[in-house]
Each structure stands twice: as C-alpha cells, then as structure tokens.
Amino acid sequence: MLTVSILAQKGGSGKTTLAQCLAVAATRDGKDVAILDMDPQGSVTSWKQRRGDQEPAVVPVTLAQLTEKLDIAQEAGADLIIIDTPARLSDWAMEAARFSDLVIVPSKATVKDLERVEASIKLACVYETRPVFVALTQTRAQGDREGQAEEFIQTKQIPVCPARLGNRVAYEDSDTLGLTPLETEPSGKAAAEIELVYQFTTKLLNQLTTKEVQDDEEETKLASRTG
C-alpha cells in the first residue's frame, strides 16, 4: 500500500479538489483507493455524501485515529491511500506526512500562496526527508504568472509537476454532483490536466516502489554473504 498526503499551509490552494481528482483517476486506473479526510471542515466527506456509493471510499479521520485507519486500510488490501490534510493544524499535517510515501503541495500562483510553499515543504519533512513536489492549481490561461511561479519554486530546489490544474468551471460543476471532471467531461481540458498530474504522481510512486524492491534485494544479498 502506498500513501500520498496533500499538504498546504495556505487555505484555498485546491487540496481537496486535488485529492478527489487523484483518487478518482486512480480508481479508474483499477486501483483500490481510499481518501482519509483529516480536515475538520469535512469537505471530502461532504463530497462523498453527494457522490453516494461510487468509489473511492472516504473515511473521516482525526489525528488520534490516523495510525489505526491506515492499518485497517492496509489489512483490507488498499493499493493507495490519499490523505487530505487540514491547512491550519500543522501537527496533523506533520503526522500525515510522516506516514506518507509522497507528499504533494498544491499552490496557486499568487505571492501569498508561494510564500507558504517552502513552509509546507519543511512541515512535510519534519520527521525525515521524503519525496515531495508542488502542483500549481487554479492556473490561468493568459499571462505568465504561472511560469514565473514555477521558476520561483525551482530556485528553492523544489520539484514542480509539469502539468497544472487550470481555473476551470468544470471543477466546481462536477463537485456539486459529487463527481470530478474525469466523469462529467472526460474529453475536456480539466480531465486531461488531471490525467497528466495523476501520471506524474504514479511515475514517482512507481520509482519509489522499484527502489524499495532493489534495496530489499541488496539487503538479502548482503545477508546471504554474511550469514
């Protein structure tokens, strides 16, 4: 089981939308997925209520319940867990990151959002350095603000997802129905953007899995030599 946290210390960055879209993309990719909703606002939980019985599963989780819920998900055979973290409860976000294989930091291309990116990265790596990248959200088709934002983030030696989620009404319209643009407008631009972000995320997760297998093989070889 792999775990991804969506973490941002700035409200309105698109955390919940990204969590929902990645979870649906993974479900459509044949994976057994669940979203752990750690945000006290319960936005993902409300989305699930509108969505009904359709996958993915959504589980409201407090800080005290996190370890238990992750263990239950692993025992149930989940392939992927996505944790939607709260923006203003840093200890909750830190704990979610602690159990995550990958952390995604969504950010709008505004000064206030970009100023919080580095703080979010540091929060994600409090316990140990872990794979993390920034995904630009609510981007605009016109102007070069997003390009400048990407350059600014890269000067901090922080990886940026090459795909961006645009500021499109499809996200709001689909959310009203408990869906995502992947389902309401599968051939639209928003759906294409989501797929690209999902593919980038999957590529990184596959690399982590491959490295873990290689490390295990090296440990086995070393043990056989010294046994």
Residue frames relative to the residue before (quaternion, step in Angstrom):
aa qw qx qy qz dx dy dz
M 1.0000 0.0000 0.0000 0.0000 0.00 0.00 0.00
L 0.1797 -0.7736 0.6013 0.0873 3.54 -0.97 0.91
T 0.1844 -0.7945 0.5744 0.0691 3.56 -1.08 0.78
V 0.0792 -0.7828 0.6171 0.0081 3.55 -0.94 0.99
S 0.1695 -0.7685 0.6084 0.1023 3.56 -0.91 0.92
I 0.2329 -0.7148 0.6405 0.1568 3.53 -1.15 0.77
L 0.0492 0.8419 -0.5219 0.1278 3.55 -0.31 1.29
A 0.1999 0.7532 -0.6104 0.1422 3.56 -0.91 0.96
Q 0.3137 -0.7669 0.5352 0.1641 3.55 -0.85 0.98
K 0.6333 0.4463 -0.3431 0.5310 3.56 1.16 0.65
G 0.4021 -0.7283 0.5040 0.2322 3.55 -0.69 1.07
G 0.7824 0.3471 -0.2420 0.4569 3.56 -1.18 0.51
S 0.4497 0.7175 -0.4322 0.3100 3.58 1.24 0.30
G 0.5590 -0.6120 0.3934 0.3979 3.59 1.22 -0.27
K 0.2484 0.8040 -0.5084 0.1826 3.59 1.19 0.46
T 0.7154 0.4732 -0.2652 0.4405 3.53 0.71 -1.12
T 0.6371 0.5249 -0.3230 0.4629 3.57 0.97 -0.85
L 0.6586 0.5021 -0.3096 0.4673 3.58 0.94 -0.86
A 0.6402 0.5251 -0.3277 0.4550 3.59 0.95 -0.86
Q 0.6689 0.5020 -0.2989 0.4595 3.58 0.89 -0.95
C 0.6944 0.4922 -0.2846 0.4411 3.57 0.83 -0.98
L 0.6624 0.4901 -0.3126 0.4726 3.60 0.94 -0.83
A 0.6395 0.5276 -0.3303 0.4513 3.58 1.02 -0.77
V 0.6643 0.4838 -0.3075 0.4797 3.59 0.93 -0.83
A 0.6275 0.5332 -0.3350 0.4580 3.60 1.00 -0.81
A 0.6715 0.4896 -0.2962 0.4707 3.58 0.96 -0.86
T 0.6205 0.5364 -0.3350 0.4638 3.59 1.05 -0.74
R 0.6744 0.4825 -0.2855 0.4804 3.56 0.97 -0.89
D 0.6438 0.5024 -0.3040 0.4905 3.56 1.29 -0.39
G 0.6159 -0.6053 0.3233 0.3869 3.56 1.27 0.23
K 0.5324 0.6385 -0.4014 0.3844 3.57 1.24 0.21
D 0.4222 -0.6529 0.5673 0.2713 3.53 -1.25 0.61
V 0.0115 0.8495 -0.5174 0.1028 3.55 -0.25 1.33
A 0.0010 -0.7642 0.6442 0.0317 3.55 -1.22 0.58
I 0.2673 -0.7219 0.6129 0.1781 3.55 -1.20 0.64
L 0.2024 -0.7378 0.6303 0.1321 3.55 -0.92 0.94
D 0.2119 -0.8027 0.5515 0.0820 3.57 -0.53 1.22
M 0.0676 -0.8259 0.5597 -0.0055 3.57 -0.19 1.31
D 0.5436 0.6268 -0.4011 0.3882 3.57 1.24 -0.19
P 0.4459 -0.7135 0.4680 0.2704 3.64 -0.61 1.06
Q 0.5752 0.5838 -0.3861 0.4234 3.61 1.17 -0.40
G 0.2902 -0.8191 0.4586 0.1857 3.57 1.24 -0.41
S 0.2110 0.8199 -0.5124 0.1437 3.60 1.06 0.61
V 0.6671 0.4825 -0.3114 0.4745 3.60 0.95 -0.80
T 0.6223 0.5418 -0.3355 0.4545 3.56 1.06 -0.75
S 0.6480 0.5040 -0.3109 0.4789 3.59 1.01 -0.80
W 0.6160 0.5436 -0.3271 0.4670 3.57 1.08 -0.78
K 0.6570 0.5102 -0.3013 0.4661 3.56 0.99 -0.87
Q 0.6209 0.5357 -0.3459 0.4559 3.59 1.03 -0.70
R 0.6580 0.4731 -0.3061 0.4995 3.57 1.05 -0.71
R 0.6594 0.5426 -0.2935 0.4297 3.57 1.09 -0.73
G 0.3359 -0.7656 0.4903 0.2462 3.57 1.03 -0.69
D 0.8331 -0.2605 0.1811 0.4530 3.57 -1.09 -0.72
Q 0.4819 0.6776 -0.4448 0.3329 3.60 1.19 -0.18
E 0.4941 -0.6233 0.5145 0.3205 3.56 -1.12 0.69
P 0.5682 -0.0867 -0.8071 -0.1353 1.56 -2.39 0.86
A 0.5848 -0.5310 0.4665 0.3980 3.52 -1.36 0.17
V 0.1303 -0.7637 0.6270 0.0815 3.57 -1.17 0.63
V 0.0611 -0.8132 0.5785 -0.0162 3.57 -0.77 1.09
P 0.3348 -0.7215 0.5656 0.2178 3.62 -0.64 1.05
V 0.0189 -0.8210 0.5678 -0.0569 3.57 -0.81 1.03
T 0.2508 -0.7275 0.6166 0.1663 3.55 -1.09 0.78
L 0.6981 -0.4492 0.3366 0.4444 3.56 -1.27 0.16
A 0.6777 0.5091 -0.2935 0.4420 3.57 0.92 -0.90
Q 0.7119 0.4645 -0.2517 0.4626 3.60 1.16 -0.58
L 0.4499 0.7542 -0.4260 0.2174 3.57 1.21 -0.42
T 0.6880 0.4850 -0.2955 0.4518 3.60 0.72 -1.03
E 0.6559 0.5211 -0.3072 0.4516 3.56 0.93 -0.92
K 0.6878 0.4836 -0.2905 0.4567 3.60 0.87 -0.94
L 0.6252 0.5224 -0.3365 0.4722 3.60 1.07 -0.67
D 0.6408 0.5177 -0.3188 0.4688 3.58 1.01 -0.81
I 0.6465 0.5187 -0.3158 0.4618 3.58 0.97 -0.85
A 0.6519 0.5183 -0.3127 0.4567 3.57 0.97 -0.88
Q 0.6593 0.5036 -0.3113 0.4634 3.58 0.96 -0.83
E 0.6571 0.5065 -0.3068 0.4664 3.57 0.97 -0.85
A 0.6701 0.4946 -0.2899 0.4714 3.58 1.15 -0.64
G 0.5420 -0.6650 0.3752 0.3510 3.58 1.28 -0.05
A 0.2720 0.7774 -0.5238 0.2175 3.58 1.13 0.53
D 0.3812 -0.7183 0.5366 0.2252 3.57 -1.08 0.76
L 0.8165 0.0495 0.0449 0.5735 3.54 0.98 -0.91
I 0.1033 -0.7579 0.6423 0.0482 3.54 -1.04 0.92
I 0.1065 -0.7716 0.6251 0.0503 3.55 -0.91 0.95
I 0.1637 -0.8019 0.5709 0.0659 3.58 -0.70 1.09
D 0.2012 -0.7507 0.6205 0.1048 3.56 -0.79 1.09
T 0.1594 -0.8349 0.5243 0.0513 3.57 -0.32 1.26
P 0.5286 -0.6208 0.4648 0.3452 3.61 -1.19 0.46
A 0.5252 -0.6659 0.4392 0.2964 3.56 -1.11 0.70
R 0.8095 0.3197 -0.1330 0.4742 3.58 0.98 -0.77
L 0.6238 0.4689 -0.3620 0.5098 3.59 1.22 0.33
S 0.2066 -0.8489 0.4737 0.1114 3.53 0.29 1.31
D 0.6429 0.5223 -0.3494 0.4379 3.61 0.98 -0.68
W 0.6152 0.5280 -0.3442 0.4737 3.60 1.12 -0.62
A 0.6657 0.5016 -0.2986 0.4648 3.56 0.94 -0.92
M 0.6345 0.5375 -0.3247 0.4506 3.57 0.99 -0.84
E 0.6772 0.4931 -0.2956 0.4592 3.57 0.93 -0.89
A 0.6218 0.5278 -0.3391 0.4689 3.58 1.04 -0.75
A 0.6581 0.5092 -0.3026 0.4647 3.57 0.94 -0.91
R 0.5960 0.6008 -0.3467 0.4046 3.56 1.06 -0.77
F 0.7559 0.3611 -0.1886 0.5125 3.57 1.04 -0.78
S 0.5820 0.6210 -0.3503 0.3911 3.58 1.27 0.10
D 0.4305 -0.6729 0.5416 0.2617 3.53 -1.16 0.70
L 0.7902 0.0734 0.0079 0.6084 3.56 1.16 -0.69
V 0.1410 -0.7725 0.6140 0.0802 3.56 -1.08 0.77
I 0.1441 -0.7723 0.6146 0.0702 3.55 -0.95 0.96
V 0.1602 -0.7802 0.6010 0.0671 3.56 -0.88 1.01
P 0.1753 -0.7857 0.5834 0.1075 3.63 -0.36 1.15
S 0.0456 0.8056 -0.5880 0.0559 3.57 -1.04 0.73
K 0.3725 -0.6675 0.5920 0.2553 3.52 -1.12 0.72
A 0.5113 -0.6581 0.4626 0.3026 3.57 -1.20 0.48
T 0.4105 0.6760 -0.5012 0.3511 3.56 0.76 1.09
V 0.6526 -0.5300 0.3613 0.4032 3.57 -1.15 0.51
K 0.6742 0.5070 -0.3068 0.4407 3.58 0.85 -0.95
D 0.6634 0.4919 -0.3057 0.4738 3.58 1.00 -0.80
L 0.6835 0.5012 -0.2927 0.4426 3.57 0.86 -0.97
E 0.6091 0.5588 -0.3503 0.4405 3.57 1.12 -0.64
R 0.7071 0.4554 -0.2561 0.4764 3.60 1.16 -0.55
V 0.4679 0.7001 -0.4383 0.3144 3.60 1.25 -0.24
E 0.6888 0.4843 -0.2965 0.4507 3.57 0.78 -1.00
A 0.6295 0.5277 -0.3314 0.4643 3.58 1.05 -0.76
S 0.6403 0.5221 -0.3193 0.4643 3.58 1.03 -0.78
I 0.6366 0.5250 -0.3241 0.4626 3.58 1.00 -0.83
K 0.6575 0.5092 -0.3082 0.4619 3.57 0.93 -0.91
L 0.6322 0.5330 -0.3231 0.4602 3.56 1.03 -0.81
A 0.6582 0.5232 -0.3037 0.4480 3.57 0.99 -0.86
C 0.7722 0.3489 -0.1669 0.5042 3.57 1.11 -0.66
V 0.2461 0.7959 -0.5169 0.1970 3.60 1.17 0.52
Y 0.7445 0.4016 -0.2281 0.4821 3.58 0.83 -0.97
E 0.7568 -0.2035 0.1366 0.6060 3.56 1.06 -0.76
T 0.5877 -0.5624 0.4389 0.3818 3.55 -1.22 0.47
R 0.0278 0.7990 -0.5976 0.0610 3.56 -0.91 0.95
P 0.6367 -0.5206 0.3866 0.4173 3.61 -1.19 0.37
V 0.1095 0.7841 -0.5989 0.1206 3.56 -0.89 0.98
F 0.0431 0.7876 -0.6146 -0.0091 3.55 -1.14 0.58
V 0.4342 -0.6751 0.5371 0.2593 3.54 -1.31 0.42
A 0.1274 -0.7601 0.6324 0.0782 3.56 -1.06 0.82
L 0.3150 -0.7505 0.5507 0.1852 3.58 -0.62 1.10
T 0.1020 -0.8153 0.5699 -0.0038 3.55 -0.82 1.07
Q 0.8257 0.2214 -0.1766 0.4880 3.54 -1.34 0.38
T 0.2430 0.8027 -0.5050 0.2039 3.55 1.05 0.83
R 0.3833 -0.7224 0.5371 0.2067 3.55 -1.24 0.54
A 0.5399 -0.6522 0.4364 0.3045 3.53 -1.08 0.78
Q 0.7553 0.3521 -0.1924 0.5182 3.56 1.05 -0.71
G 0.7309 0.3954 -0.3099 0.4619 3.54 -1.18 0.63
D 0.4141 -0.7212 0.5073 0.2259 3.55 -1.29 0.28
R 0.2641 0.7977 -0.5075 0.1905 3.56 1.22 0.44
E 0.6695 0.5129 -0.3082 0.4401 3.59 0.93 -0.88
G 0.6395 0.5207 -0.3256 0.4625 3.57 1.03 -0.79
Q 0.6517 0.5005 -0.3066 0.4804 3.55 1.01 -0.80
A 0.6308 0.5302 -0.3308 0.4599 3.56 1.05 -0.79
E 0.6508 0.5166 -0.3146 0.4589 3.57 0.96 -0.87
E 0.6469 0.5099 -0.3174 0.4698 3.59 0.96 -0.80
F 0.6344 0.5349 -0.3264 0.4526 3.57 1.01 -0.85
I 0.6714 0.4947 -0.2986 0.4639 3.58 0.90 -0.94
Q 0.6710 0.5122 -0.3002 0.4442 3.57 0.94 -0.85
T 0.5864 0.5616 -0.3738 0.4484 3.60 1.16 -0.51
K 0.6528 0.4858 -0.3003 0.4976 3.57 1.26 -0.42
Q 0.4520 -0.7024 0.4286 0.3446 3.58 1.34 0.13
I 0.4589 0.6492 -0.4555 0.4005 3.55 1.08 0.84
P 0.4349 -0.7070 0.4873 0.2712 3.64 -0.73 0.98
V 0.1564 -0.7730 0.6108 0.0706 3.55 -1.12 0.77
C 0.4772 -0.6545 0.5044 0.2991 3.57 -0.95 0.88
P 0.4525 -0.7113 0.4617 0.2758 3.64 -0.76 0.94
A 0.6786 0.4288 -0.2838 0.5246 3.61 1.22 -0.39
R 0.1822 -0.7840 0.5873 0.0848 3.57 -1.12 0.71
L 0.3569 -0.6964 0.5743 0.2405 3.55 -1.22 0.54
G 0.3271 -0.7961 0.4826 0.1625 3.55 -0.49 1.21
N 0.5396 -0.5843 0.4932 0.3525 3.52 -1.33 0.28
R 0.1961 0.8162 -0.5021 0.2081 3.56 0.27 1.32
V 0.5392 -0.6451 0.4455 0.3077 3.55 -1.03 0.83
A 0.5179 0.6570 -0.4080 0.3658 3.60 1.19 -0.43
Y 0.6243 0.5407 -0.3460 0.4451 3.60 1.05 -0.67
E 0.6863 0.4730 -0.2818 0.4751 3.57 0.91 -0.91
D 0.6593 0.5232 -0.3120 0.4408 3.58 0.91 -0.91
S 0.6934 0.4661 -0.2838 0.4705 3.58 0.88 -0.91
D 0.6161 0.5644 -0.3445 0.4280 3.59 1.03 -0.77
T 0.5940 0.5845 -0.3522 0.4260 3.58 1.08 -0.72
L 0.7301 0.4088 -0.2111 0.5052 3.56 1.14 -0.72
G 0.4970 -0.6398 0.4385 0.3890 3.58 1.26 -0.07
L 0.5759 0.5667 -0.3688 0.4595 3.56 1.19 0.60
T 0.3454 -0.6804 0.5840 0.2770 3.55 -1.34 -0.32
P 0.6709 -0.4921 0.3510 0.4296 3.61 -1.20 0.25
L 0.5402 0.6159 -0.4042 0.4067 3.60 1.17 -0.41
E 0.7401 0.3946 -0.2045 0.5047 3.55 1.16 -0.66
T 0.7290 0.4288 -0.2518 0.4704 3.60 0.98 -0.77
E 0.7902 0.0757 -0.0267 0.6075 3.58 1.13 -0.71
P 0.0751 -0.8712 0.4830 0.0455 3.60 0.63 1.10
S 0.7253 0.3850 -0.2476 0.5141 3.59 1.15 -0.47
G 0.5007 0.6838 -0.4038 0.3444 3.60 1.27 0.14
K 0.6963 -0.4838 0.3404 0.4066 3.53 -1.35 0.18
A 0.6280 0.5414 -0.3440 0.4407 3.59 0.99 -0.78
A 0.6511 0.5137 -0.3134 0.4625 3.59 0.94 -0.88
A 0.6413 0.5222 -0.3212 0.4613 3.58 1.00 -0.81
E 0.6407 0.5226 -0.3220 0.4612 3.58 1.02 -0.80
I 0.6467 0.5228 -0.3177 0.4556 3.55 0.93 -0.90
E 0.6497 0.5253 -0.3182 0.4479 3.58 0.91 -0.90
L 0.6615 0.5084 -0.3125 0.4542 3.58 0.96 -0.81
V 0.6487 0.4914 -0.3167 0.4873 3.59 0.99 -0.80
Y 0.6401 0.5212 -0.3213 0.4641 3.58 1.02 -0.80
Q 0.6513 0.5119 -0.3168 0.4620 3.60 0.94 -0.85
F 0.6389 0.5126 -0.3250 0.4725 3.59 1.00 -0.80
T 0.6511 0.5136 -0.3049 0.4684 3.58 0.97 -0.88
T 0.6651 0.5107 -0.2945 0.4584 3.56 0.92 -0.94
K 0.6183 0.5495 -0.3382 0.4487 3.57 1.02 -0.79
L 0.6747 0.4829 -0.2948 0.4739 3.59 0.91 -0.89
L 0.6555 0.5078 -0.3156 0.4614 3.59 0.96 -0.83
N 0.6340 0.5230 -0.3251 0.4677 3.59 1.04 -0.74
Q 0.6332 0.5267 -0.3251 0.4646 3.56 1.05 -0.77
L 0.6381 0.5224 -0.3202 0.4663 3.56 1.04 -0.80
T 0.6550 0.5152 -0.3033 0.4621 3.56 0.98 -0.89
T 0.6466 0.5206 -0.3077 0.4650 3.58 0.99 -0.88
K 0.6605 0.5043 -0.3053 0.4650 3.57 0.96 -0.88
E 0.6394 0.5270 -0.3262 0.4550 3.57 1.00 -0.80
V 0.6445 0.5104 -0.3174 0.4727 3.58 0.99 -0.81
Q 0.6576 0.5104 -0.3067 0.4616 3.57 0.96 -0.90
D 0.6465 0.5133 -0.3196 0.4652 3.58 0.99 -0.81
D 0.6441 0.5178 -0.3214 0.4623 3.58 1.01 -0.81
E 0.6461 0.5199 -0.3156 0.4611 3.57 1.01 -0.80
E 0.6495 0.5105 -0.3154 0.4670 3.57 1.02 -0.81
E 0.6426 0.5152 -0.3216 0.4671 3.57 1.01 -0.79
T 0.6419 0.5205 -0.3239 0.4606 3.57 1.02 -0.79
K 0.6510 0.5126 -0.3112 0.4654 3.58 0.97 -0.88
L 0.6551 0.5153 -0.3067 0.4596 3.57 0.99 -0.89
A 0.6544 0.5183 -0.3088 0.4557 3.55 0.99 -0.87
S 0.6525 0.5212 -0.3105 0.4541 3.59 1.04 -0.82
R 0.6570 0.5101 -0.3115 0.4594 3.58 1.09 -0.69
T 0.7607 0.3805 -0.1971 0.4876 3.56 0.99 -0.81
G 0.5370 0.6585 -0.3907 0.3541 3.59 1.31 -0.21
